[in-house]
Amino acid sequence: KGDGDGATYFKNVLVPATKILQSLHDGTLVLEGNGDKTPPSLSFLRAACQIRTSKDIELVILHLLSHYEKGKTKSQKGEIEDALFDLEGIALWMMLTKPKPAERRKRCFDIINLRSSRPKGRKKVDKY
């Protein structure tokens, strides 16, 4: 990110992302749950990544899970779990309506941008 140190970027960004994807794909990633409800189905989201019309969802899953891993409070993790629940619906939408690849990618990047541009301290995740 501007410092020109590829080794640092590799260690701090790429290695953690690879570990998250590997644990998602091999089924070892487990969400804690926020106590109020059952955590979202990672097995469903993992399966959605294997379907041609919803495979782009993996980018959003990686984005959300990387923030989940960094979450320090139950509230922060619960917010990510809520977003993963919403993502299940978006994956279903992709599977059923079979949107064009450009539309799928745009939706995925819109979700990431929406989450990234939220004001700090906002408690509720915007609906996608």
Phi, psi and omega in degrees: 000059175093344181272352176074008182262093181298326181295320179293317178298315179302313183291318187270339184241304186290317181297312177299321179296319179296319178296319179296312180298319180297316181290330175294313184290325180269001174080013181267352179283127181233131176271144184288327187082148182262012176092329183277331184208168178290139179294160180299158183277102177290333178293323176294313180296322177298316179295323179298328179292341181271350182266131186307318185281353180229012184295335181294343181296340181300326178299317180291320178301314179300316179301311182292317182292329177294324176288327178297316180298327181275346183299133183260333184245161176298326180296314179297317180291323178296323178297318178293320178298320176300318179295324178293323174300315178299323180295328175301318178295321179293322177298317177299317178303315180297319181293320185277320184268343179050059180294161178296152181308319180298321179292320178298312181296320179299315179300316181296314179292327176298319179297313180298314180296321179298315180292323182287332184264002179296146175297143178299143177085359179290127188278322187258138177282132175295147177283148183263000000 
